[in-house]
């Protein structure tokens, strides 16, 4: 994001599929598309217990870049 911009959430969806219990939580995310105004990203969250990863949540979000409006 540019330094003179802020972020507005357009849409955010999270599916919780299993409990997030374990020794550690790992989130892996990526930007699917970064346009001038809209950014679409996703993430997957895994609970690690005894070395085994359990997929516990998936997220999809759309963010809008508010050009010329720095965060306060």
C-alpha positions in Angstrom: 0.0 0.0 0.0 1.2 3.5 -0.7 2.3 5.6 2.4 -0.5 8.1 1.7 -3.3 5.5 1.6 -5.4 3.7 4.0 -7.4 0.4 3.8 -11.1 -0.2 3.8 -12.6 -3.7 4.1 -15.0 -4.4 1.3 -15.7 -8.1 2.1 -14.4 -10.6 4.6 -15.4 -14.2 4.9 -14.0 -16.8 7.3 -15.0 -20.5 7.4 -14.1 -22.2 10.7 -13.8 -25.9 10.0 -12.2 -27.4 13.1 -11.1 -26.3 16.6 -7.8 -24.3 16.6 -6.3 -26.3 19.5 -2.7 -27.6 19.5 0.8 -26.5 20.2 0.9 -23.9 17.5 -1.2 -22.1 14.9 0.2 -21.5 11.4 -1.5 -19.1 8.9 -0.4 -19.1 5.3 -1.7 -16.2 3.2 -1.3 -14.8 -0.3 -2.6 -12.0 -2.4 -4.6 -13.4 -5.2 -4.9 -10.1 -7.1 -3.6 -6.6 -6.4 -5.3 -4.0 -8.5 -5.1 -0.2 -8.2 -8.1 0.0 -5.9 -9.0 -3.5 -4.9 -6.9 -6.2 -3.4 -8.1 -9.8 -3.0 -6.3 -12.1 -0.6 -6.8 -15.5 1.0 -5.4 -17.3 4.0 -5.6 -20.8 5.5 -5.0 -21.5 9.2 -3.7 -24.8 10.5 -3.5 -26.1 14.1 -0.3 -28.2 14.8 -0.6 -30.9 17.4 2.1 -33.6 17.7 3.6 -32.6 14.3 0.2 -33.1 12.5 -1.4 -30.1 10.8 -5.2 -29.8 10.9 -6.8 -27.3 8.5 -9.0 -25.3 10.9 -10.0 -22.1 9.0 -10.0 -20.5 5.5 -10.4 -16.8 4.8 -11.1 -14.7 1.8 -11.0 -10.9 1.9 -11.3 -7.9 -0.5 -9.7 -4.6 0.6 -10.0 -1.2 -1.1 -7.1 1.1 -1.2 -8.2 4.6 -0.2 -5.6 6.8 -2.1 -4.8 10.1 -0.5 -6.3 9.2 2.8 -3.6 8.2 5.2 -4.4 6.2 8.4 -5.0 8.4 11.4 
